[in-house]
Amino acid sequence: LYAWLSDVSAVRALVAEHPVLSRLALGAVNALQIMCAFLPGEPVELACGYAFGFWEGTLVCLVASAVASAAIFLAVRRWGWSLVGLFFDRSHLERFGWLHNARRLELVMLVVFLIPGTPKDFLTYFAGLTEVRFWPVLAITTLGRIPSIVTSTVAASAFGAGNYGMAVGAVVVAVALAAAGGLLYKRFEGMVRG
């Protein structure tokens, strides 16, 4: 399996053989990863970039994100805490009192989603428990993932093309953004609580 995966031409030949099924399969895995909030998204984003290249990999990830975010939001609106409680403890919501303020929540979600490495998925679930509207949440949870998706798909696509310098550069940028994002998130979280 490793030998096959390390041969990008073999992977892309399989993708070319099954153009619709391969995209649907990786898109479904990506959507499932978002719905199972405890799973990291980067490996799936890397797989999309490796299998489909930068543009298509990014598009597959964005479509999967939109589908998963819409499903989460609507399911939480329907089943509330009985669904959210499967993944999160109620203390998370109580700890972040600002989650009840719709305008503040939209702003915080936008900031958090734009910073790679921040905990995005819990906000998607909690948004369904609040008064925020569906379309702003869908836009934020989809478009706000672009920086994280782009760094992953660029790195994997460059690696698959044999451009190791660009792949390493993209990983370095992603790690730097995640580290800076973590610091900004902690600072922003303190400001929002206060």
C-alpha positions, 0 to 999 in steps of 0.5 A: 500500500505504501509503495502504491501510495508513494507512486503519484502516477499510480494514484492519479491513474486510479483517480483518472480511471474513476473520476467521479467515484474517487472525488465522491469518496474523498469528499465523503471522507472529508465530510465525515471527518468534519462531522466527527469533530475529534478527527483532524482534517489535515490528512484528508486535505493532504490526500485530496491535494495529492490525488487531485492536485491543488485546484481540484483538491481544494474544490473537493475539500470546500464542497465537502466542508459546505455539505458537512457544515450544513448537515451539522447545523441543520441536525443540531437545530433539529436534535439540539443537545442530544446530538451535540452531547455526543461530541462535547460536554455542556461545560464547553458552552457554559465556559464560552458565554459569548456563544449566546451573542449571535453577532459576536459568535459570527465574528469569532467564528470568522476569526477562528476559521481563518486561522489554521490550527484552531478548533473549528468544528466545535463552533460549527456544532454550537452555532446550531444551538444559537440564534445565528442564521444558517447562511452566514454560518455556512459561508464562514464555515466553508470559506473560512477553511480556505487558508487551512485547505490551501496550505495542505493541498499546495503541500501535497500537490507539490510533493506529488509533482516532485516539487519538494522545495515548494512542499516543504515551504507550504508545510513551513508556512502551515506550521507557522500559521498554526503556531501564530494562530494558536497564540492569536486564538488564545489572546482573542479568546481572552478578549472575548471572554472579558 
